[in-house]
Amino acid sequence: MIIDKTILMGLGIVVGIYLLYKLLFNRSKIDNDYQRIYNKVLTSEEYKVKGQYNK
Protein backbone atom coordinates (compact mmCIF):
# COMPACT_ATOMS: atom_id res chain seq x y z
CA MET A 1 0.00 0.00 0.00
CA ILE A 2 2.76 2.43 0.94
CA ILE A 3 4.75 1.47 -2.14
CA ASP A 4 1.74 2.16 -4.37
CA LYS A 5 1.31 5.66 -2.88
CA THR A 6 5.02 6.36 -3.31
CA ILE A 7 4.93 5.26 -6.94
CA LEU A 8 1.83 7.36 -7.65
CA MET A 9 3.40 10.41 -5.99
CA GLY A 10 6.59 9.90 -8.01
CA LEU A 11 4.64 9.63 -11.25
CA GLY A 12 2.66 12.74 -10.32
CA ILE A 13 5.85 14.69 -9.71
CA VAL A 14 7.36 13.52 -13.00
CA VAL A 15 4.19 14.47 -14.93
CA GLY A 16 4.10 17.85 -13.16
CA ILE A 17 7.71 18.59 -14.06
CA TYR A 18 7.06 17.56 -17.66
CA LEU A 19 4.03 19.88 -17.91
CA LEU A 20 6.01 22.80 -16.48
CA TYR A 21 8.81 22.10 -18.94
CA LYS A 22 6.41 22.10 -21.91
CA LEU A 23 4.69 25.24 -20.65
CA LEU A 24 7.95 27.17 -20.32
CA PHE A 25 9.29 26.16 -23.73
CA ASN A 26 5.98 26.87 -25.48
CA ARG A 27 6.04 30.37 -24.02
CA SER A 28 9.47 30.88 -25.54
CA LYS A 29 8.18 29.95 -29.00
CA ILE A 30 5.19 32.29 -28.65
CA ASP A 31 7.51 35.12 -27.60
CA ASN A 32 9.71 34.51 -30.65
CA ASP A 33 6.71 34.58 -33.01
CA TYR A 34 5.39 37.73 -31.35
CA GLN A 35 8.78 39.43 -31.60
CA ARG A 36 9.11 38.49 -35.30
CA ILE A 37 5.67 39.89 -36.17
CA TYR A 38 6.28 43.00 -34.04
CA ASN A 39 9.53 43.73 -35.87
CA LYS A 40 7.85 43.15 -39.24
CA VAL A 41 5.13 45.69 -38.43
CA LEU A 42 7.68 48.26 -37.24
CA THR A 43 9.97 48.00 -40.25
CA SER A 44 7.59 47.13 -43.09
CA GLU A 45 6.55 49.66 -45.72
CA GLU A 46 3.13 47.97 -45.83
CA TYR A 47 2.27 49.17 -42.31
CA LYS A 48 3.88 52.61 -42.59
CA VAL A 49 1.64 55.48 -41.51
CA LYS A 50 1.56 58.75 -43.45
CA GLY A 51 3.84 61.25 -41.77
CA GLN A 52 5.73 58.59 -39.81
CA TYR A 53 9.32 59.53 -39.11
CA ASN A 54 11.98 57.50 -40.83
CA LYS A 55 14.35 55.72 -38.49
PDB file with SEQRES, HELIX, SHEET and CRYST1 records, atoms N, CA, C and O in Angstrom:
SEQRES   1 A   55  MET ILE ILE ASP LYS THR ILE LEU MET GLY LEU GLY ILE          
SEQRES   2 A   55  VAL VAL GLY ILE TYR LEU LEU TYR LYS LEU LEU PHE ASN          
SEQRES   3 A   55  ARG SER LYS ILE ASP ASN ASP TYR GLN ARG ILE TYR ASN          
SEQRES   4 A   55  LYS VAL LEU THR SER GLU GLU TYR LYS VAL LYS GLY GLN          
SEQRES   5 A   55  TYR ASN LYS                                                  
HELIX    1 AA1 ILE A    2  THR A   43  1                                  42    
CRYST1    1.000    1.000    1.000  90.00  90.00  90.00 P 1           1          
ATOM      1  N   MET A   1       0.821  -1.197   0.000  1.00  0.00           N  
ATOM      2  CA  MET A   1       0.000   0.000   0.000  1.00  0.00           C  
ATOM      3  C   MET A   1       0.867   1.264   0.000  1.00  0.00           C  
ATOM      4  O   MET A   1       0.626   2.204  -0.758  1.00  0.00           O  
ATOM      5  N   ILE A   2       1.868   1.259   0.860  1.00  0.00           N  
ATOM      6  CA  ILE A   2       2.758   2.427   0.937  1.00  0.00           C  
ATOM      7  C   ILE A   2       3.565   2.557  -0.348  1.00  0.00           C  
ATOM      8  O   ILE A   2       3.809   3.668  -0.817  1.00  0.00           O  
ATOM      9  N   ILE A   3       3.973   1.447  -0.910  1.00  0.00           N  
ATOM     10  CA  ILE A   3       4.747   1.466  -2.142  1.00  0.00           C  
ATOM     11  C   ILE A   3       3.900   2.016  -3.287  1.00  0.00           C  
ATOM     12  O   ILE A   3       4.406   2.765  -4.124  1.00  0.00           O  
ATOM     13  N   ASP A   4       2.625   1.655  -3.335  1.00  0.00           N  
ATOM     14  CA  ASP A   4       1.736   2.163  -4.374  1.00  0.00           C  
ATOM     15  C   ASP A   4       1.579   3.682  -4.274  1.00  0.00           C  
ATOM     16  O   ASP A   4       1.590   4.369  -5.295  1.00  0.00           O  
ATOM     17  N   LYS A   5       1.435   4.211  -3.063  1.00  0.00           N  
ATOM     18  CA  LYS A   5       1.313   5.661  -2.876  1.00  0.00           C  
ATOM     19  C   LYS A   5       2.598   6.370  -3.292  1.00  0.00           C  
ATOM     20  O   LYS A   5       2.560   7.439  -3.901  1.00  0.00           O  
ATOM     21  N   THR A   6       3.731   5.764  -2.957  1.00  0.00           N  
ATOM     22  CA  THR A   6       5.015   6.358  -3.312  1.00  0.00           C  
ATOM     23  C   THR A   6       5.194   6.385  -4.827  1.00  0.00           C  
ATOM     24  O   THR A   6       5.672   7.374  -5.383  1.00  0.00           O  
ATOM     25  N   ILE A   7       4.814   5.309  -5.485  1.00  0.00           N  
ATOM     26  CA  ILE A   7       4.928   5.259  -6.943  1.00  0.00           C  
ATOM     27  C   ILE A   7       4.006   6.280  -7.588  1.00  0.00           C  
ATOM     28  O   ILE A   7       4.403   6.972  -8.526  1.00  0.00           O  
ATOM     29  N   LEU A   8       2.776   6.380  -7.091  1.00  0.00           N  
ATOM     30  CA  LEU A   8       1.828   7.361  -7.646  1.00  0.00           C  
ATOM     31  C   LEU A   8       2.320   8.792  -7.426  1.00  0.00           C  
ATOM     32  O   LEU A   8       2.199   9.636  -8.313  1.00  0.00           O  
ATOM     33  N   MET A   9       2.871   9.061  -6.249  1.00  0.00           N  
ATOM     34  CA  MET A   9       3.401  10.407  -5.987  1.00  0.00           C  
ATOM     35  C   MET A   9       4.585  10.700  -6.899  1.00  0.00           C  
ATOM     36  O   MET A   9       4.711  11.814  -7.406  1.00  0.00           O  
ATOM     37  N   GLY A  10       5.447   9.726  -7.113  1.00  0.00           N  
ATOM     38  CA  GLY A  10       6.590   9.896  -8.008  1.00  0.00           C  
ATOM     39  C   GLY A  10       6.152  10.171  -9.435  1.00  0.00           C  
ATOM     40  O   GLY A  10       6.685  11.060 -10.099  1.00  0.00           O  
ATOM     41  N   LEU A  11       5.174   9.400  -9.903  1.00  0.00           N  
ATOM     42  CA  LEU A  11       4.643   9.635 -11.249  1.00  0.00           C  
ATOM     43  C   LEU A  11       3.993  11.008 -11.359  1.00  0.00           C  
ATOM     44  O   LEU A  11       4.136  11.687 -12.375  1.00  0.00           O  
ATOM     45  N   GLY A  12       3.284  11.412 -10.322  1.00  0.00           N  
ATOM     46  CA  GLY A  12       2.658  12.740 -10.316  1.00  0.00           C  
ATOM     47  C   GLY A  12       3.691  13.849 -10.405  1.00  0.00           C  
ATOM     48  O   GLY A  12       3.502  14.830 -11.123  1.00  0.00           O  
ATOM     49  N   ILE A  13       4.780  13.689  -9.674  1.00  0.00           N  
ATOM     50  CA  ILE A  13       5.852  14.692  -9.710  1.00  0.00           C  
ATOM     51  C   ILE A  13       6.496  14.733 -11.093  1.00  0.00           C  
ATOM     52  O   ILE A  13       6.761  15.811 -11.625  1.00  0.00           O  
ATOM     53  N   VAL A  14       6.745  13.568 -11.671  1.00  0.00           N  
ATOM     54  CA  VAL A  14       7.356  13.517 -13.003  1.00  0.00           C  
ATOM     55  C   VAL A  14       6.439  14.169 -14.034  1.00  0.00           C  
ATOM     56  O   VAL A  14       6.907  14.940 -14.872  1.00  0.00           O  
ATOM     57  N   VAL A  15       5.146  13.874 -13.988  1.00  0.00           N  
ATOM     58  CA  VAL A  15       4.193  14.472 -14.928  1.00  0.00           C  
ATOM     59  C   VAL A  15       4.112  15.977 -14.708  1.00  0.00           C  
ATOM     60  O   VAL A  15       4.041  16.738 -15.674  1.00  0.00           O  
ATOM     61  N   GLY A  16       4.120  16.416 -13.458  1.00  0.00           N  
ATOM     62  CA  GLY A  16       4.095  17.847 -13.156  1.00  0.00           C  
ATOM     63  C   GLY A  16       5.315  18.574 -13.698  1.00  0.00           C  
ATOM     64  O   GLY A  16       5.192  19.659 -14.266  1.00  0.00           O  
ATOM     65  N   ILE A  17       6.484  17.986 -13.526  1.00  0.00           N  
ATOM     66  CA  ILE A  17       7.713  18.592 -14.057  1.00  0.00           C  
ATOM     67  C   ILE A  17       7.668  18.645 -15.583  1.00  0.00           C  
ATOM     68  O   ILE A  17       8.081  19.635 -16.187  1.00  0.00           O  
ATOM     69  N   TYR A  18       7.173  17.589 -16.195  1.00  0.00           N  
ATOM     70  CA  TYR A  18       7.062  17.562 -17.663  1.00  0.00           C  
ATOM     71  C   TYR A  18       6.126  18.664 -18.160  1.00  0.00           C  
ATOM     72  O   TYR A  18       6.438  19.351 -19.132  1.00  0.00           O  
ATOM     73  N   LEU A  19       4.981  18.834 -17.496  1.00  0.00           N  
ATOM     74  CA  LEU A  19       4.034  19.877 -17.907  1.00  0.00           C  
ATOM     75  C   LEU A  19       4.631  21.269 -17.736  1.00  0.00           C  
ATOM     76  O   LEU A  19       4.428  22.133 -18.590  1.00  0.00           O  
ATOM     77  N   LEU A  20       5.351  21.498 -16.665  1.00  0.00           N  
ATOM     78  CA  LEU A  20       6.010  22.796 -16.475  1.00  0.00           C  
ATOM     79  C   LEU A  20       7.062  23.040 -17.553  1.00  0.00           C  
ATOM     80  O   LEU A  20       7.196  24.153 -18.061  1.00  0.00           O  
ATOM     81  N   TYR A  21       7.801  21.999 -17.892  1.00  0.00           N  
ATOM     82  CA  TYR A  21       8.813  22.099 -18.944  1.00  0.00           C  
ATOM     83  C   TYR A  21       8.181  22.489 -20.279  1.00  0.00           C  
ATOM     84  O   TYR A  21       8.663  23.393 -20.961  1.00  0.00           O  
ATOM     85  N   LYS A  22       7.093  21.798 -20.647  1.00  0.00           N  
ATOM     86  CA  LYS A  22       6.411  22.104 -21.909  1.00  0.00           C  
ATOM     87  C   LYS A  22       5.829  23.514 -21.887  1.00  0.00           C  
ATOM     88  O   LYS A  22       5.890  24.226 -22.889  1.00  0.00           O  
ATOM     89  N   LEU A  23       5.279  23.913 -20.774  1.00  0.00           N  
ATOM     90  CA  LEU A  23       4.687  25.245 -20.650  1.00  0.00           C  
ATOM     91  C   LEU A  23       5.743  26.326 -20.842  1.00  0.00           C  
ATOM     92  O   LEU A  23       5.506  27.308 -21.546  1.00  0.00           O  
ATOM     93  N   LEU A  24       6.897  26.153 -20.224  1.00  0.00           N  
ATOM     94  CA  LEU A  24       7.947  27.168 -20.325  1.00  0.00           C  
ATOM     95  C   LEU A  24       8.512  27.246 -21.735  1.00  0.00           C  
ATOM     96  O   LEU A  24       8.768  28.344 -22.230  1.00  0.00           O  
ATOM     97  N   PHE A  25       8.713  26.113 -22.392  1.00  0.00           N  
ATOM     98  CA  PHE A  25       9.285  26.157 -23.728  1.00  0.00           C  
ATOM     99  C   PHE A  25       8.270  26.589 -24.775  1.00  0.00           C  
ATOM    100  O   PHE A  25       8.664  27.152 -25.796  1.00  0.00           O  
ATOM    101  N   ASN A  26       6.992  26.352 -24.565  1.00  0.00           N  
ATOM    102  CA  ASN A  26       5.979  26.869 -25.481  1.00  0.00           C  
ATOM    103  C   ASN A  26       5.881  28.384 -25.369  1.00  0.00           C  
ATOM    104  O   ASN A  26       5.667  29.060 -26.376  1.00  0.00           O  
ATOM    105  N   ARG A  27       6.029  28.920 -24.190  1.00  0.00           N  
ATOM    106  CA  ARG A  27       6.044  30.373 -24.021  1.00  0.00           C  
ATOM    107  C   ARG A  27       7.171  30.991 -24.828  1.00  0.00           C  
ATOM    108  O   ARG A  27       6.986  32.031 -25.461  1.00  0.00           O  
ATOM    109  N   SER A  28       8.322  30.367 -24.810  1.00  0.00           N  
ATOM    110  CA  SER A  28       9.466  30.883 -25.540  1.00  0.00           C  
ATOM    111  C   SER A  28       9.163  30.967 -27.037  1.00  0.00           C  
ATOM    112  O   SER A  28       9.527  31.947 -27.687  1.00  0.00           O  
ATOM    113  N   LYS A  29       8.507  29.957 -27.580  1.00  0.00           N  
ATOM    114  CA  LYS A  29       8.175  29.955 -29.004  1.00  0.00           C  
ATOM    115  C   LYS A  29       7.164  31.055 -29.310  1.00  0.00           C  
ATOM    116  O   LYS A  29       7.276  31.729 -30.334  1.00  0.00           O  
ATOM    117  N   ILE A  30       6.188  31.242 -28.444  1.00  0.00           N  
ATOM    118  CA  ILE A  30       5.192  32.293 -28.647  1.00  0.00           C  
ATOM    119  C   ILE A  30       5.869  33.657 -28.619  1.00  0.00           C  
ATOM    120  O   ILE A  30       5.561  34.524 -29.437  1.00  0.00           O  
ATOM    121  N   ASP A  31       6.786  33.849 -27.682  1.00  0.00           N  
ATOM    122  CA  ASP A  31       7.506  35.119 -27.602  1.00  0.00           C  
ATOM    123  C   ASP A  31       8.316  35.380 -28.867  1.00  0.00           C  
ATOM    124  O   ASP A  31       8.379  36.516 -29.338  1.00  0.00           O  
ATOM    125  N   ASN A  32       8.935  34.338 -29.422  1.00  0.00           N  
ATOM    126  CA  ASN A  32       9.713  34.506 -30.652  1.00  0.00           C  
ATOM    127  C   ASN A  32       8.811  34.883 -31.822  1.00  0.00           C  
ATOM    128  O   ASN A  32       9.166  35.757 -32.613  1.00  0.00           O  
ATOM    129  N   ASP A  33       7.651  34.238 -31.947  1.00  0.00           N  
ATOM    130  CA  ASP A  33       6.706  34.576 -33.012  1.00  0.00           C  
ATOM    131  C   ASP A  33       6.201  35.998 -32.849  1.00  0.00           C  
ATOM    132  O   ASP A  33       6.112  36.745 -33.824  1.00  0.00           O  
ATOM    133  N   TYR A  34       5.869  36.376 -31.619  1.00  0.00           N  
ATOM    134  CA  TYR A  34       5.393  37.727 -31.347  1.00  0.00           C  
ATOM    135  C   TYR A  34       6.457  38.756 -31.710  1.00  0.00           C  
ATOM    136  O   TYR A  34       6.155  39.773 -32.334  1.00  0.00           O  
ATOM    137  N   GLN A  35       7.690  38.495 -31.321  1.00  0.00           N  
ATOM    138  CA  GLN A  35       8.783  39.429 -31.603  1.00  0.00           C  
ATOM    139  C   GLN A  35       9.002  39.566 -33.106  1.00  0.00           C  
ATOM    140  O   GLN A  35       9.249  40.669 -33.594  1.00  0.00           O  
ATOM    141  N   ARG A  36       8.916  38.459 -33.846  1.00  0.00           N  
ATOM    142  CA  ARG A  36       9.112  38.489 -35.299  1.00  0.00           C  
ATOM    143  C   ARG A  36       8.019  39.327 -35.972  1.00  0.00           C  
ATOM    144  O   ARG A  36       8.315  40.143 -36.844  1.00  0.00           O  
ATOM    145  N   ILE A  37       6.774  39.132 -35.575  1.00  0.00           N  
ATOM    146  CA  ILE A  37       5.669  39.895 -36.167  1.00  0.00           C  
ATOM    147  C   ILE A  37       5.763  41.364 -35.769  1.00  0.00           C  
ATOM    148  O   ILE A  37       5.506  42.248 -36.587  1.00  0.00           O  
ATOM    149  N   TYR A  38       6.129  41.626 -34.524  1.00  0.00           N  
ATOM    150  CA  TYR A  38       6.276  42.996 -34.041  1.00  0.00           C  
ATOM    151  C   TYR A  38       7.338  43.745 -34.851  1.00  0.00           C  
ATOM    152  O   TYR A  38       7.125  44.889 -35.253  1.00  0.00           O  
ATOM    153  N   ASN A  39       8.473  43.099 -35.086  1.00  0.00           N  
ATOM    154  CA  ASN A  39       9.531  43.730 -35.874  1.00  0.00           C  
ATOM    155  C   ASN A  39       9.103  43.934 -37.322  1.00  0.00           C  
ATOM    156  O   ASN A  39       9.476  44.933 -37.938  1.00  0.00           O  
ATOM    157  N   LYS A  40       8.332  43.010 -37.872  1.00  0.00           N  
ATOM    158  CA  LYS A  40       7.846  43.152 -39.245  1.00  0.00           C  
ATOM    159  C   LYS A  40       6.936  44.378 -39.362  1.00  0.00           C  
ATOM    160  O   LYS A  40       7.048  45.147 -40.317  1.00  0.00           O  
ATOM    161  N   VAL A  41       6.046  44.556 -38.399  1.00  0.00           N  
ATOM    162  CA  VAL A  41       5.133  45.693 -38.431  1.00  0.00           C  
ATOM    163  C   VAL A  41       5.905  47.002 -38.295  1.00  0.00           C  
ATOM    164  O   VAL A  41       5.580  47.982 -38.965  1.00  0.00           O  
ATOM    165  N   LEU A  42       6.916  47.028 -37.440  1.00  0.00           N  
ATOM    166  CA  LEU A  42       7.682  48.258 -37.237  1.00  0.00           C  
ATOM    167  C   LEU A  42       8.501  48.652 -38.462  1.00  0.00           C  
ATOM    168  O   LEU A  42       8.645  49.840 -38.749  1.00  0.00           O  
ATOM    169  N   THR A  43       9.031  47.687 -39.177  1.00  0.00           N  
ATOM    170  CA  THR A  43       9.966  48.003 -40.249  1.00  0.00           C  
ATOM    171  C   THR A  43       9.377  47.881 -41.650  1.00  0.00           C  
ATOM    172  O   THR A  43      10.042  48.242 -42.621  1.00  0.00           O  
ATOM    173  N   SER A  44       8.158  47.386 -41.782  1.00  0.00           N  
ATOM    174  CA  SER A  44       7.587  47.133 -43.094  1.00  0.00           C  
ATOM    175  C   SER A  44       7.004  48.405 -43.705  1.00  0.00           C  
ATOM    176  O   SER A  44       6.427  49.235 -43.002  1.00  0.00           O  
ATOM    177  N   GLU A  45       7.156  48.546 -44.993  1.00  0.00           N  
ATOM    178  CA  GLU A  45       6.547  49.664 -45.718  1.00  0.00           C  
ATOM    179  C   GLU A  45       5.028  49.498 -45.781  1.00  0.00           C  
ATOM    180  O   GLU A  45       4.294  50.482 -45.866  1.00  0.00           O  
ATOM    181  N   GLU A  46       4.567  48.258 -45.739  1.00  0.00           N  
ATOM    182  CA  GLU A  46       3.129  47.975 -45.827  1.00  0.00           C  
ATOM    183  C   GLU A  46       2.354  48.607 -44.673  1.00  0.00           C  
ATOM    184  O   GLU A  46       1.219  49.045 -44.857  1.00  0.00           O  
ATOM    185  N   TYR A  47       2.956  48.658 -43.491  1.00  0.00           N  
ATOM    186  CA  TYR A  47       2.273  49.170 -42.309  1.00  0.00           C  
ATOM    187  C   TYR A  47       2.672  50.599 -41.968  1.00  0.00           C  
ATOM    188  O   TYR A  47       2.329  51.097 -40.896  1.00  0.00           O  
ATOM    189  N   LYS A  48       3.394  51.268 -42.870  1.00  0.00           N  
ATOM    190  CA  LYS A  48       3.880  52.613 -42.589  1.00  0.00           C  
ATOM    191  C   LYS A  48       2.715  53.610 -42.605  1.00  0.00           C  
ATOM    192  O   LYS A  48       1.867  53.569 -43.496  1.00  0.00           O  
ATOM    193  N   VAL A  49       2.686  54.471 -41.647  1.00  0.00           N  
ATOM    194  CA  VAL A  49       1.640  55.481 -41.505  1.00  0.00           C  
ATOM    195  C   VAL A  49       2.112  56.780 -42.154  1.00  0.00           C  
ATOM    196  O   VAL A  49       3.287  57.134 -42.054  1.00  0.00           O  
ATOM    197  N   LYS A  50       1.206  57.484 -42.814  1.00  0.00           N  
ATOM    198  CA  LYS A  50       1.561  58.748 -43.450  1.00  0.00           C  
ATOM    199  C   LYS A  50       2.101  59.712 -42.387  1.00  0.00           C  
ATOM    200  O   LYS A  50       1.490  59.903 -41.335  1.00  0.00           O  
ATOM    201  N   GLY A  51       3.237  60.301 -42.676  1.00  0.00           N  
ATOM    202  CA  GLY A  51       3.843  61.250 -41.770  1.00  0.00           C  
ATOM    203  C   GLY A  51       4.717  60.596 -40.718  1.00  0.00           C  
ATOM    204  O   GLY A  51       5.224  61.282 -39.831  1.00  0.00           O  
ATOM    205  N   GLN A  52       4.903  59.303 -40.793  1.00  0.00           N  
ATOM    206  CA  GLN A  52       5.731  58.593 -39.813  1.00  0.00           C  
ATOM    207  C   GLN A  52       7.195  58.962 -40.050  1.00  0.00           C  
ATOM    208  O   GLN A  52       7.650  59.034 -41.192  1.00  0.00           O  
ATOM    209  N   TYR A  53       7.910  59.190 -38.979  1.00  0.00           N  
ATOM    210  CA  TYR A  53       9.319  59.531 -39.110  1.00  0.00           C  
ATOM    211  C   TYR A  53      10.123  58.334 -39.558  1.00  0.00           C  
ATOM    212  O   TYR A  53       9.866  57.207 -39.135  1.00  0.00           O  
ATOM    213  N   ASN A  54      11.092  58.580 -40.411  1.00  0.00           N  
ATOM    214  CA  ASN A  54      11.978  57.497 -40.834  1.00  0.00           C  
ATOM    215  C   ASN A  54      13.045  57.281 -39.774  1.00  0.00           C  
ATOM    216  O   ASN A  54      13.580  58.236 -39.212  1.00  0.00           O  
ATOM    217  N   LYS A  55      13.348  56.021 -39.509  1.00  0.00           N  
ATOM    218  CA  LYS A  55      14.349  55.718 -38.486  1.00  0.00           C  
ATOM    219  C   LYS A  55      15.574  55.156 -39.133  1.00  0.00           C  
ATOM    220  O   LYS A  55      16.543  54.833 -38.444  1.00  0.00           O  
TER     221      LYS A  55                                                      
END                                                                             
